[in-house]
Amino acid sequence: MSTTSKPDRAALIIGASRGLGLVLANELARRGWRVIATTRRSGGELQASADAWNGRLTVESLEMTSPEQLAALRERLERQEGCRLDLLFVNAAIDRGNLPIHEVSTDMFAEVMTTNALSPLRALEALRGLVAPGGTVAVMSSDQGSISRNTEGGYELYKASKAALNQLMRSYSTRHADDGQTKLLIDPGHNQTQLGGPDAPLIPQESIPAVVDVLEAQTGAPGLQFLDRHGETVPW
């Protein structure tokens, strides 16, 4: 695992209050990145981490599903002198249980799709202008969004939301094909988080350093890639 860093690299992590996002923010800071991390609620583990990093990790308030708050965040960051990002990483997902799709209410469907698919792309569109030429935009996906790997039952709405996320990211990549930015969908594996549950085979402290290795190794790569934590391609 790499422990060295080029100086003055900057990252914005959307959704870092706990779990994978929190570990990602800390891992980047440990490697020498300047990290801005967002949370919906002040305090908690993220603020404790920011205090421990003595300015290398700072916290911003954001409800990602709010276009108005995304615009306000962009304006705040634009006012910061020299705020140019080398990495914009969107990490957000919810799961509302293991229901067959015919038992999912319309409100539940809309909530999950808005949070897991629509809002991450809104965040990229709102904030991509802060990313430096040659920088990276990335979204936390899952192999649960792989249609070809959907060979076991369960979690139909969550799988559908991640497949929708992947498809929307494909459209985003096509629309911005000439912007010179690396575009990544990342499958971190099944981790012990609030979303992944206590019986998952991985812990974020093991999987996220590998994810950061992939992010660093792919800097400058053209086009969109859907990669796992080992840097291997995940089938669509």
HELIX and SHEET records of a PDB file:
HELIX    1   1 GLY A   19  ARG A   30  1                                  12    
HELIX    2   2 GLY A   44  ALA A   52  1                                   9    
HELIX    3   3 PRO A   67  GLU A   78  1                                  12    
HELIX    4   4 ILE A  101  GLU A  103  5                                   3    
HELIX    5   5 THR A  106  MET A  113  1                                   8    
HELIX    6   6 THR A  114  LEU A  118  3                                   5    
HELIX    7   7 SER A  119  LEU A  127  1                                   9    
HELIX    8   8 ARG A  128  LEU A  130  5                                   3    
HELIX    9   9 ASP A  143  GLY A  145  5                                   3    
HELIX   10  10 GLU A  156  ARG A  175  1                                  20    
HELIX   11  11 PRO A  204  ALA A  217  1                                  14    
SHEET    1   A 7 LEU A  57  SER A  61  0                                        
SHEET    2   A 7 ARG A  34  THR A  39  1                                        
SHEET    3   A 7 ALA A  10  ILE A  14  1                                        
SHEET    4   A 7 LEU A  85  VAL A  90  1                                        
SHEET    5   A 7 VAL A 131  MET A 140  1                                        
SHEET    6   A 7 THR A 182  ASP A 187  1                                        
SHEET    7   A 7 LEU A 224  ASP A 228  1                                        
END                                                                             
